[in-house]
Amino acid sequence: MKESSGISNHKPSLDEMWKFIEGLMRPSELVSDRSIFTYDQVFAIYSKLADIDEMFKETAQISILRKELSKEKSQETVV
């Protein structure tokens, strides 16, 4: 990653990453006047965030399914 992008080359901690994400998700701090954006601009932002939200949900579901599968496998080996 480039230093000029605002993100350094070090691997951030989980807390640092969530702090960064939460900081981006505060629209009142980022956009003081919403009227400057067109519908198309807002829709583009909304679409990307909706895609990301869906990706997080799918990742969480995959994690849950993996844990359940692992639990099932461990119970089968015990029996």
PyMOL commands that place a pseudoatom at each C-alpha (Angstrom):
pseudoatom trace, name=CA, resn=MET, resi=1, chain=A, elem=C, hetatm=0, pos=[0.000, 0.000, 0.000]
pseudoatom trace, name=CA, resn=LYS, resi=2, chain=A, elem=C, hetatm=0, pos=[1.169, 3.473, -0.758]
pseudoatom trace, name=CA, resn=GLU, resi=3, chain=A, elem=C, hetatm=0, pos=[1.961, 5.972, 1.977]
pseudoatom trace, name=CA, resn=SER, resi=4, chain=A, elem=C, hetatm=0, pos=[0.344, 8.733, -0.084]
pseudoatom trace, name=CA, resn=SER, resi=5, chain=A, elem=C, hetatm=0, pos=[-3.047, 6.996, 0.135]
pseudoatom trace, name=CA, resn=GLY, resi=6, chain=A, elem=C, hetatm=0, pos=[-3.168, 7.735, 3.853]
pseudoatom trace, name=CA, resn=ILE, resi=7, chain=A, elem=C, hetatm=0, pos=[-2.582, 4.114, 4.816]
pseudoatom trace, name=CA, resn=SER, resi=8, chain=A, elem=C, hetatm=0, pos=[0.881, 3.107, 5.935]
pseudoatom trace, name=CA, resn=ASN, resi=9, chain=A, elem=C, hetatm=0, pos=[2.634, -0.152, 5.109]
pseudoatom trace, name=CA, resn=HIS, resi=10, chain=A, elem=C, hetatm=0, pos=[2.316, -1.556, 8.634]
pseudoatom trace, name=CA, resn=LYS, resi=11, chain=A, elem=C, hetatm=0, pos=[-0.317, -4.196, 9.341]
pseudoatom trace, name=CA, resn=PRO, resi=12, chain=A, elem=C, hetatm=0, pos=[-2.992, -2.486, 11.450]
pseudoatom trace, name=CA, resn=SER, resi=13, chain=A, elem=C, hetatm=0, pos=[-4.596, -4.158, 14.432]
pseudoatom trace, name=CA, resn=LEU, resi=14, chain=A, elem=C, hetatm=0, pos=[-8.248, -5.162, 14.366]
pseudoatom trace, name=CA, resn=ASP, resi=15, chain=A, elem=C, hetatm=0, pos=[-9.114, -2.225, 16.633]
pseudoatom trace, name=CA, resn=GLU, resi=16, chain=A, elem=C, hetatm=0, pos=[-7.260, 0.197, 14.345]
pseudoatom trace, name=CA, resn=MET, resi=17, chain=A, elem=C, hetatm=0, pos=[-9.116, -1.111, 11.322]
pseudoatom trace, name=CA, resn=TRP, resi=18, chain=A, elem=C, hetatm=0, pos=[-12.525, -0.783, 12.995]
pseudoatom trace, name=CA, resn=LYS, resi=19, chain=A, elem=C, hetatm=0, pos=[-11.651, 2.722, 14.195]
pseudoatom trace, name=CA, resn=PHE, resi=20, chain=A, elem=C, hetatm=0, pos=[-10.784, 3.643, 10.597]
pseudoatom trace, name=CA, resn=ILE, resi=21, chain=A, elem=C, hetatm=0, pos=[-14.017, 2.130, 9.261]
pseudoatom trace, name=CA, resn=GLU, resi=22, chain=A, elem=C, hetatm=0, pos=[-16.153, 3.808, 11.927]
pseudoatom trace, name=CA, resn=GLY, resi=23, chain=A, elem=C, hetatm=0, pos=[-14.450, 7.107, 11.175]
pseudoatom trace, name=CA, resn=LEU, resi=24, chain=A, elem=C, hetatm=0, pos=[-15.462, 6.824, 7.536]
pseudoatom trace, name=CA, resn=MET, resi=25, chain=A, elem=C, hetatm=0, pos=[-19.025, 5.977, 8.405]
pseudoatom trace, name=CA, resn=ARG, resi=26, chain=A, elem=C, hetatm=0, pos=[-19.766, 9.313, 10.107]
pseudoatom trace, name=CA, resn=PRO, resi=27, chain=A, elem=C, hetatm=0, pos=[-21.465, 11.281, 7.331]
pseudoatom trace, name=CA, resn=SER, resi=28, chain=A, elem=C, hetatm=0, pos=[-21.925, 14.421, 9.407]
pseudoatom trace, name=CA, resn=GLU, resi=29, chain=A, elem=C, hetatm=0, pos=[-18.148, 14.790, 9.670]
pseudoatom trace, name=CA, resn=LEU, resi=30, chain=A, elem=C, hetatm=0, pos=[-17.450, 13.952, 6.035]
pseudoatom trace, name=CA, resn=VAL, resi=31, chain=A, elem=C, hetatm=0, pos=[-20.270, 15.804, 4.339]
pseudoatom trace, name=CA, resn=SER, resi=32, chain=A, elem=C, hetatm=0, pos=[-21.575, 18.972, 5.895]
pseudoatom trace, name=CA, resn=ASP, resi=33, chain=A, elem=C, hetatm=0, pos=[-23.850, 19.851, 2.957]
pseudoatom trace, name=CA, resn=ARG, resi=34, chain=A, elem=C, hetatm=0, pos=[-25.571, 16.856, 1.376]
pseudoatom trace, name=CA, resn=SER, resi=35, chain=A, elem=C, hetatm=0, pos=[-27.241, 19.027, -1.252]
pseudoatom trace, name=CA, resn=ILE, resi=36, chain=A, elem=C, hetatm=0, pos=[-23.975, 19.289, -3.219]
pseudoatom trace, name=CA, resn=PHE, resi=37, chain=A, elem=C, hetatm=0, pos=[-24.311, 15.648, -4.352]
pseudoatom trace, name=CA, resn=THR, resi=38, chain=A, elem=C, hetatm=0, pos=[-26.475, 14.481, -7.219]
pseudoatom trace, name=CA, resn=TYR, resi=39, chain=A, elem=C, hetatm=0, pos=[-28.687, 11.428, -6.983]
pseudoatom trace, name=CA, resn=ASP, resi=40, chain=A, elem=C, hetatm=0, pos=[-26.245, 9.499, -9.182]
pseudoatom trace, name=CA, resn=GLN, resi=41, chain=A, elem=C, hetatm=0, pos=[-23.310, 10.342, -6.906]
pseudoatom trace, name=CA, resn=VAL, resi=42, chain=A, elem=C, hetatm=0, pos=[-25.204, 9.299, -3.797]
pseudoatom trace, name=CA, resn=PHE, resi=43, chain=A, elem=C, hetatm=0, pos=[-26.423, 6.146, -5.516]
pseudoatom trace, name=CA, resn=ALA, resi=44, chain=A, elem=C, hetatm=0, pos=[-22.855, 5.197, -6.468]
pseudoatom trace, name=CA, resn=ILE, resi=45, chain=A, elem=C, hetatm=0, pos=[-21.734, 5.559, -2.844]
pseudoatom trace, name=CA, resn=TYR, resi=46, chain=A, elem=C, hetatm=0, pos=[-24.822, 3.727, -1.599]
pseudoatom trace, name=CA, resn=SER, resi=47, chain=A, elem=C, hetatm=0, pos=[-24.273, 0.868, -4.056]
pseudoatom trace, name=CA, resn=LYS, resi=48, chain=A, elem=C, hetatm=0, pos=[-20.665, 0.346, -3.001]
pseudoatom trace, name=CA, resn=LEU, resi=49, chain=A, elem=C, hetatm=0, pos=[-21.571, 0.417, 0.699]
pseudoatom trace, name=CA, resn=ALA, resi=50, chain=A, elem=C, hetatm=0, pos=[-24.469, -1.980, 0.100]
pseudoatom trace, name=CA, resn=ASP, resi=51, chain=A, elem=C, hetatm=0, pos=[-22.103, -4.365, -1.728]
pseudoatom trace, name=CA, resn=ILE, resi=52, chain=A, elem=C, hetatm=0, pos=[-19.631, -4.171, 1.120]
pseudoatom trace, name=CA, resn=ASP, resi=53, chain=A, elem=C, hetatm=0, pos=[-22.398, -4.732, 3.684]
pseudoatom trace, name=CA, resn=GLU, resi=54, chain=A, elem=C, hetatm=0, pos=[-23.541, -7.815, 1.780]
pseudoatom trace, name=CA, resn=MET, resi=55, chain=A, elem=C, hetatm=0, pos=[-19.956, -9.088, 1.625]
pseudoatom trace, name=CA, resn=PHE, resi=56, chain=A, elem=C, hetatm=0, pos=[-19.629, -8.702, 5.421]
pseudoatom trace, name=CA, resn=LYS, resi=57, chain=A, elem=C, hetatm=0, pos=[-22.896, -10.599, 5.954]
pseudoatom trace, name=CA, resn=GLU, resi=58, chain=A, elem=C, hetatm=0, pos=[-21.816, -13.401, 3.635]
pseudoatom trace, name=CA, resn=THR, resi=59, chain=A, elem=C, hetatm=0, pos=[-18.411, -13.617, 5.318]
pseudoatom trace, name=CA, resn=ALA, resi=60, chain=A, elem=C, hetatm=0, pos=[-20.070, -13.828, 8.733]
pseudoatom trace, name=CA, resn=GLN, resi=61, chain=A, elem=C, hetatm=0, pos=[-22.413, -16.552, 7.473]
pseudoatom trace, name=CA, resn=ILE, resi=62, chain=A, elem=C, hetatm=0, pos=[-19.499, -18.520, 6.029]
pseudoatom trace, name=CA, resn=SER, resi=63, chain=A, elem=C, hetatm=0, pos=[-17.684, -18.263, 9.356]
pseudoatom trace, name=CA, resn=ILE, resi=64, chain=A, elem=C, hetatm=0, pos=[-20.743, -19.545, 11.221]
pseudoatom trace, name=CA, resn=LEU, resi=65, chain=A, elem=C, hetatm=0, pos=[-21.158, -22.434, 8.783]
pseudoatom trace, name=CA, resn=ARG, resi=66, chain=A, elem=C, hetatm=0, pos=[-17.465, -23.363, 9.073]
pseudoatom trace, name=CA, resn=LYS, resi=67, chain=A, elem=C, hetatm=0, pos=[-17.708, -23.427, 12.873]
pseudoatom trace, name=CA, resn=GLU, resi=68, chain=A, elem=C, hetatm=0, pos=[-20.820, -25.601, 12.732]
pseudoatom trace, name=CA, resn=LEU, resi=69, chain=A, elem=C, hetatm=0, pos=[-19.212, -27.940, 10.214]
pseudoatom trace, name=CA, resn=SER, resi=70, chain=A, elem=C, hetatm=0, pos=[-16.122, -28.212, 12.381]
pseudoatom trace, name=CA, resn=LYS, resi=71, chain=A, elem=C, hetatm=0, pos=[-18.297, -28.936, 15.399]
pseudoatom trace, name=CA, resn=GLU, resi=72, chain=A, elem=C, hetatm=0, pos=[-20.179, -31.651, 13.465]
pseudoatom trace, name=CA, resn=LYS, resi=73, chain=A, elem=C, hetatm=0, pos=[-16.929, -33.235, 12.281]
pseudoatom trace, name=CA, resn=SER, resi=74, chain=A, elem=C, hetatm=0, pos=[-15.494, -33.293, 15.791]
pseudoatom trace, name=CA, resn=GLN, resi=75, chain=A, elem=C, hetatm=0, pos=[-18.665, -34.950, 17.111]
pseudoatom trace, name=CA, resn=GLU, resi=76, chain=A, elem=C, hetatm=0, pos=[-18.510, -37.590, 14.375]
pseudoatom trace, name=CA, resn=THR, resi=77, chain=A, elem=C, hetatm=0, pos=[-14.919, -38.508, 15.214]
pseudoatom trace, name=CA, resn=VAL, resi=78, chain=A, elem=C, hetatm=0, pos=[-15.797, -38.848, 18.911]
pseudoatom trace, name=CA, resn=VAL, resi=79, chain=A, elem=C, hetatm=0, pos=[-18.729, -41.224, 18.242]
for i in range(1, 79): cmd.bond("trace and resi %d" % i, "trace and resi %d" % (i + 1))
show_as sticks, trace
zoom trace
